[in-house]
Amino acid sequence: MAMTLRLTDEDAAALRETARREHRSMHEVAVEAISRYTRRRTETRDEALARIVSQDAGLLRRLAE
């Protein structure tokens, strides 16, 4: 899917510099950053839900009745 990504001048410069340092394209660096961010958010959400289910198992059971 094609899309337009609007960055601040500072973010564009940081992305450009990272890509240059790593000998990668700006596209590759941006895609990896998005992938890492979404994966981390999913993991954080899953860990929080597991903690709630574990800590509040009794309450959740009573609410389900």
C-alpha positions in Angstrom: 0.0 0.0 0.0 1.4 3.4 -0.9 1.1 6.3 1.5 2.5 9.7 2.1 4.4 10.3 5.4 4.7 13.9 6.5 7.6 14.4 8.9 8.9 17.5 10.7 12.2 18.8 9.3 13.9 17.4 12.4 12.4 14.0 12.1 13.3 13.9 8.4 16.8 14.8 9.1 17.1 12.2 11.8 15.7 9.5 9.5 18.0 10.6 6.7 21.0 10.5 9.0 20.1 7.1 10.4 19.6 5.7 6.9 23.0 7.1 5.9 24.8 5.7 8.9 23.3 2.2 8.4 23.7 2.2 4.6 20.0 1.6 4.2 17.2 3.5 2.6 15.0 5.9 4.5 12.1 3.6 3.5 13.7 0.6 5.1 14.4 2.5 8.4 10.9 3.9 8.6 9.3 0.5 7.9 11.4 -1.2 10.6 10.6 1.6 13.1 6.8 1.2 12.4 7.1 -2.6 12.7 9.0 -2.4 16.0 6.5 0.1 17.4 3.4 -1.9 16.5 5.0 -5.1 17.8 6.0 -3.5 21.1 2.5 -1.9 21.5 0.9 -5.3 21.0 3.2 -7.0 23.4 2.6 -4.3 26.0 -1.2 -4.7 25.6 -1.0 -8.5 25.8 1.1 -8.3 29.0 -1.3 -5.9 30.6 -4.3 -8.0 29.8 -2.6 -11.2 31.1 -1.7 -9.3 34.3 -5.3 -8.1 34.8 -6.7 -11.6 34.1 -4.2 -13.1 36.6 -4.6 -10.6 39.3 -8.4 -10.2 39.1 -9.3 -13.8 38.3 -11.7 -14.0 41.2 -13.4 -10.7 40.4 -13.7 -11.6 36.7 -15.3 -15.0 37.6 -17.8 -13.3 39.8 -18.7 -10.8 37.1 -19.2 -13.6 34.6 -21.8 -15.2 36.8 
